Every structure is written in C-alpha cells, then in structure tokens.
Amino acid sequence: MGRVIRAGAIVYDRERDLPRLIRWSVRESEGHSLEVQRAIVGRLSRALRAERNRARSGGWTYDLNRHIALHQAYQAERLRLTSCEETSNESRL
C-alpha cells in the first residue's frame, strides 16, 4: 500500500485533486505562502482523520479510494510544505 500512496503523491495535481478532496478553491491556493500551505495540510489532516474514523466505525459512507487519495494528497502537500519552510529559513539567513 505504501508504494501506491508514494506513486499517487508523485502524480498529485493540486488544481485537479484538491477541490474535490477538501473543497478548496483554486483561488484560495494561489498564494504559495506558508500560511496557505499550513492551512491545506491542516484541512487534509482533518479530512484524513475523519475518513479513518469512518473506516474504524464501519460506517457505510467510508470510501477506500477517497482514503487513499487523501493520503496521497496529504503526503504531497507535506512535502511541499517542508520545501517551503526550508526555502523560508534559507531566505532569513
């Protein structure tokens, strides 16, 4: 399963995938600031937690494909956030 998530994170496209996963508009993600990145990662984290809880409870609304897509998006956005933080730290020096 780890390979599937890593492969999906590589082909993740923010403009295509993010709006259907967390209802994030393209206009909201226009800025590449740390605040925008943190907000996206936070919302993905909450959506991933909610999907995980649906799986644990055996809820009929649980969707394995959505769970995988959320995890792929979360991994890709975490990587983007890390690179933004590193860039920000380098510019301060």
SELO-737232 format. One record per residue: residue number from 0; residue in one letter; x, y, z of N, C-alpha, C, CB in turn. Coordinates in pm, whole numbers. Glycine has a CB too. Layout:
N
R   seq   type      nxx      nyy      nzz     caxx     cayy     cazz      cxx      cyy      czz     cbxx     cbyy     cbzz
R   NUM      A        X        Y        Z        X        Y        Z        X        Y        Z        X        Y        Z
...
***
This chain:
93
R   seq   type      nxx      nyy      nzz     caxx     cayy     cazz      cxx      cyy      czz     cbxx     cbyy     cbzz
R     0      M       82     -119        0        0        0        0       87      126        0      -94        0      121
R     1      G      203      118       64      293      233       68      338      276      -70      412      203      153
R     2      R      363      179     -158      406      213     -295      295      284     -370      448       87     -372
R     3      V      171      242     -349       57      305     -416       45      450     -372      -74      228     -385
R     4      I       61      474     -244       49      611     -192      163      697     -242       45      611      -38
R     5      R      287      645     -240      400      724     -290      384      755     -438      532      648     -266
R     6      A      340      656     -517      321      678     -660      212      782     -686      286      546     -731
R     7      G      105      776     -609       -3      873     -624       40     1012     -582     -123      831     -543
R     8      A      125     1022     -481      173     1152     -436      260     1218     -543      252     1139     -305
R     9      I      329     1137     -621      414     1190     -728      330     1252     -839      504     1080     -785
R    10      V      218     1189     -873      135     1239     -984       23     1331     -935       74     1123    -1060
R    11      Y       23     1363     -807      -77     1452     -748      -73     1588     -815      -55     1466     -596
R    12      D     -190     1639     -850     -202     1771     -911     -297     1854     -824     -255     1762    -1059
R    13      R     -245     1958     -763     -323     2037     -668     -450     2094     -729     -239     2150     -613
R    14      E     -440     2151     -847     -557     2213     -910     -665     2112     -944     -516     2287    -1036
R    15      R     -626     1992     -978     -721     1888    -1016     -779     1818     -893     -655     1787    -1108
R    16      D     -694     1782     -798     -734     1693     -690     -785     1762     -564     -621     1607     -654
R    17      L     -725     1874     -528     -759     1937     -402     -904     1982     -390     -670     2053     -380
R    18      P     -963     2044     -493    -1101     2089     -478    -1202     1977     -448    -1144     2160     -603
R    19      R    -1181     1859     -501    -1277     1752     -474    -1250     1680     -343    -1276     1652     -587
R    20      L    -1130     1694     -290    -1098     1626     -165    -1137     1708      -41     -950     1597     -160
R    21      I    -1108     1838      -43    -1138     1920       74    -1215     2047       40    -1010     1956      145
R    22      R    -1270     2052      -78    -1346     2169     -122    -1266     2297     -108    -1475     2180      -42
R    23      W    -1150     2294     -166    -1057     2407     -164    -1058     2468     -302     -913     2363     -122
R    24      S    -1089     2595     -313    -1093     2658     -445     -953     2692     -493    -1180     2784     -441
R    25      V     -939     2701     -622     -809     2733     -682     -765     2872     -639     -817     2723     -836
R    26      R     -859     2963     -624     -824     3100     -582     -762     3101     -443     -949     3190     -583
R    27      E     -809     3013     -355     -754     3008     -220     -610     2958     -220     -839     2919     -132
R    28      S     -573     2877     -318     -438     2821     -319     -343     2897     -410     -444     2676     -362
R    29      E     -384     3014     -458     -297     3091     -546     -168     3133     -476     -370     3213     -598
R    30      G     -178     3168     -351      -59     3209     -278       23     3088     -239      -96     3290     -154
R    31      H      152     3105     -243      240     2995     -204      303     3025      -69      350     2973     -311
R    32      S      232     3101       12      286     3137      142      277     3019      238      212     3259      199
R    33      L      351     3028      343      350     2922      444      212     2906      508      453     2952      552
R    34      E      139     3017      524        7     3009      585      -89     2928      499      -49     3150      608
R    35      V      -83     2949      369     -168     2874      277     -132     2726      281     -155     2928      133
R    36      Q       -3     2698      279       44     2559      284        0     2491      413      196     2553      272
R    37      R       16     2560      524      -24     2502      652     -175     2480      659       20     2593      767
R    38      A     -252     2571      603     -398     2556      602     -439     2433      520     -466     2683      545
R    39      I     -376     2414      406     -407     2299      321     -372     2169      393     -332     2308      187
R    40      V     -254     2164      451     -211     2043      522     -304     2016      641      -64     2056      571
R    41      G     -344     2121      711     -435     2105      824     -570     2049      783     -455     2236      893
R    42      R     -625     2103      675     -756     2053      628     -746     1911      577     -811     2144      518
R    43      L     -636     1879      508     -618     1741      462     -603     1647      581     -495     1731      371
R    44      S     -532     1690      682     -514     1608      802     -648     1579      868     -420     1678      900
R    45      R     -732     1681      881     -864     1662      942     -953     1571      857     -934     1797      963
R    46      A     -948     1589      725    -1028     1503      636     -979     1359      642    -1022     1556      491
R    47      L     -849     1340      649     -791     1206      658     -831     1140      790     -637     1212      645
R    48      R     -828     1216      898     -869     1163     1028    -1016     1123     1027     -843     1267     1138
R    49      A    -1100     1206      966    -1244     1174      959    -1267     1048      877    -1322     1292      897
R    50      E    -1195     1033      767    -1210      914      683    -1162      790      759    -1132      930      550
R    51      R    -1053      804      831    -1001      693      911    -1103      651     1018     -867      732      976
R    52      N    -1167      750     1080    -1268      720     1181    -1388      648     1120    -1313      848     1250
R    53      R    -1428      688      999    -1538      619      931    -1501      473      904    -1573      689      799
R    54      A    -1374      449      869    -1330      311      844    -1334      229      971    -1187      311      785
R    55      R    -1287      286     1080    -1284      213     1207    -1423      180     1258    -1210      293     1311
R    56      S    -1517      272     1236    -1652      250     1288    -1735      163     1196    -1721      383     1310
R    57      G    -1683      133     1076    -1759       51      981    -1873      127      916    -1814      -70     1050
R    58      G    -1860      258      911    -1966      341      854    -1985      315      705    -1934      488      877
R    59      W    -2108      325      662    -2140      297      521    -2088      406      429    -2290      282      503
R    60      T    -2051      522      482    -2001      631      398    -1851      621      374    -2033      765      462
R    61      Y    -1784      524      437    -1640      509      417    -1611      472      273    -1582      403      512
R    62      D    -1507      537      218    -1467      513       79    -1315      490       76    -1508      632      -14
R    63      L    -1274      369       44    -1132      335       41    -1057      420      -61    -1114      187       10
R    64      N    -1116      443     -177    -1050      524     -280    -1027      668     -232    -1132      525     -409
R    65      R    -1125      724     -162    -1110      859     -107    -1000      859        0    -1244      910      -48
R    66      H     -996      756       81     -895      745      185     -755      744      125     -918      619      269
R    67      I     -737      667       20     -608      661      -48     -574      795     -111     -609      550     -156
R    68      A     -671      858     -178     -648      987     -242     -613     1094     -139     -771     1030     -321
R    69      L     -680     1093      -24     -648     1189       82     -506     1168      132     -748     1176      198
R    70      H     -468     1043      149     -333     1013      198     -227     1057       96     -319      863      229
R    71      Q     -254     1035      -32     -161     1077     -136     -148     1229     -139     -207     1026     -273
R    72      A     -261     1299     -131     -258     1445     -131     -187     1498       -7     -401     1502     -139
R    73      Y     -214     1437      107     -150     1479      233        1     1463      222     -205     1396      352
R    74      Q       45     1351      170      189     1328      158      253     1431       63      216     1185      106
R    75      A      188     1458      -50      243     1555     -146      245     1696      -87      161     1553     -276
R    76      E      138     1734      -18      133     1869       39      229     1884      157      -10     1901       84
R    77      R      251     1778      234      351     1784      342      490     1807      285      348     1653      426
R    78      L      519     1739      175      648     1757      109      663     1901       59      663     1659       -7
R    79      R      556     1954        2      559     2093      -47      576     2191       69      429     2125     -124
R    80      L      508     2164      181      522     2250      299      664     2247      352      424     2207      408
R    81      T      723     2129      359      860     2116      407      956     2196      319      902     1969      411
R    82      S      937     2188      188     1026     2262       98     1004     2413      111     1003     2218      -48
R    83      C      879     2456      133      853     2599      154      917     2648      283      701     2626      157
R    84      E      910     2566      388      971     2604      515     1122     2613      503      933     2505      625
R    85      E     1182     2521      431     1327     2525      410     1367     2648      331     1374     2398      338
R    86      T     1290     2679      227     1318     2799      147     1305     2924      232     1223     2806       26
R    87      S     1203     2927      316     1182     3042      402     1296     3057      502     1049     3029      476
R    88      N     1341     2946      556     1452     2951      652     1581     2994      585     1472     2815      718
R    89      E     1605     2952      462     1726     2990      390     1725     3139      357     1741     2908      262
R    90      S     1607     3194      326     1600     3335      290     1624     3424      412     1464     3368      228
R    91      R     1601     3372      531     1626     3451      653     1775     3463      681     1555     3388      772
R    92      L     1854     3368      633     1998     3369      661     2068     3468      578     2060     3236      639
***
